[in-house]
C-alpha cells in the first residue's frame, strides 16, 4: 500500500501544456520576419512582390496592425506576406483571430426556465418618535439663533446712540495673479544648426505629424537606422559625404539638412527616397 498521489495525478494537465506551447510560439510579426530573413529577402523585396507599402510591412513585423486599416485588411496583408516568404498563412491567421477576437462568438447561455421569486422586504410605518425628536431639535435651534441675533442688534443700536460711527467691513479685493510666462521653446532647427559641421552632412528627421518607418544609410551603404519613428520622436544622422533616406510616410516627417529646414511638401502615405550631401540642402 503506497501513500501519496497516484501516477495519474502526477501527469501534467493539458491546459499547462497548451500554455507552454503558446509561450514558445513566436508572435505573428516575429514569424514573418524570421521567414523573410530565412528566404533572403529584404523589406523592399517583400513590398515589391506583394504591393504592400514598406511602412505597413515594417509595422506588421513589429506586431502593429493599426496601419492596416482594420482586421479584414490586416488578415489580407498577413496572408499575402506569408505566401511571399514561403510559409503557411493559416496558422498565423488563426493566431491573429485568437488575439483580436476574430473567431466565432461564444454561444449565449439559455435563460433559466424558472426564476426564484424575490423576497420583498416588508413595509414599515413611519417612525413618529424620530420625527418628533427632530422637530423639537429644530425648534430649540431656531430659538437660540433668534436670541443670539437679537442681542447683537441691541448692542449695535446702543453703539450708534452713543455717537460712535458704525463701520462696515469690506471684503479684501483679491490680488490678481500674474500669469507665469511660458518657457520659450527652442526652435527645432537650433539644435540641428549647432550639430551641423561644415565638413559633414547632417540630417535631422522628426515625426511631427504622425509616425513613419524610416531607413538611413551612409555613403558606404552602412545602415544607420531602420525602424518605426513615433510621433514626437526624432533621429539625427551624420556622414562625411552623404546620407541616403527612405521615408515610409513622408507626409508625417519634417527634415532639417545641414541646419536648414526642408520645405518640400510630401504627401501623406507617400514613400520617398532621398539623398543629401554637404553644403546647401539638395535632393540627390
Secondary structure, DSSP 8 states (H G I E B T S, - for coil): ---S--TTTTS--HHHHHHHHHHHS--HHHHHHHHHHHTT--HHHHHHHH---HHHHHHHHTT--GGGTSHHHHHHHHHHHHHHTT--HHHHHHHHHHHHT-S---------S--------------HHHHHHHHHHHHHHHHHHHHHHHHHHHHHHHHHHTT------------------------HHHHHHHT--TTSEEEEEEE-SS-EEEEEE-TT--EEEEEEE-TT-EEEEEESSEEEEEESSGGGEEEEETTEE------TT--EEEEEESSS----
